[in-house]
Amino acid sequence: MAIHIFATGTSRGIGNAILDRFGREDVKIVGHRSNPADGDASIVADLSDPTAPRRAWEQALETLDGRIDVLINNAGVFEAVSIDAPDAAWADAWSRTMQINLQASADLCRLAVLHFRRHGGGRIVNVASRAAYRGDSPAHWHYAASKAGMIGMTKSIARGYAAENILAFAVCPGFTMTGMADDYLASRGGDKLLADIPLGRVAQPEEIAETVKFLALDAPPSMTGAVLDVNGASYVR
């Protein structure tokens, strides 16, 4: 019986690589994007809307014949806000980042756990960030905080529901060659940032997708709660 997977944030970058990687496996996967695109069968939901996670989950369930075995939370935003910004702009930036990166992921994890409890278990893979552990730039406090929250949530799920065969893992990429990272590398001086990566290059989306695939399909149950770093040794724990 094919594994049924719902993955968020699959329109580009890491998410698109995840779709491609699972396309080579005996699985049925449905993706998600924020805006509609011609010829794309992904579920469309703007996760900045607090009602969107449930609607997306229910659409995924319908598409996947009422059963989801693996949830992959990859959707996220990486948007700068200066500490010198007006109070309202600062608060809006924090609210939007936390809603998309953390709250929507939490809502989907909750729905997944409730569903898995009725179907004998399942797996959650959360795509977090190196920033969860080492922080980020002065303009990205909120991004780092949201990803740290995702790690804490993943570990809590792993500890709380392992006895019910509900497993949770996280991946922490460093810089990855996506649209978000390209812009950031350019704005912060690419050569200087690359010098901080012992491997000498940023990760490719396909490397993150391979790690996600391992956790979703192959990782032994005793690995539940694990966080895998994929950052070229730019941060080691």
Order of alpha helices (4+ residues) and beta strands (2+ residues): beta-alpha-beta-beta-beta-alpha-beta-alpha-alpha-beta-alpha-alpha-beta-alpha-alpha-alpha-beta
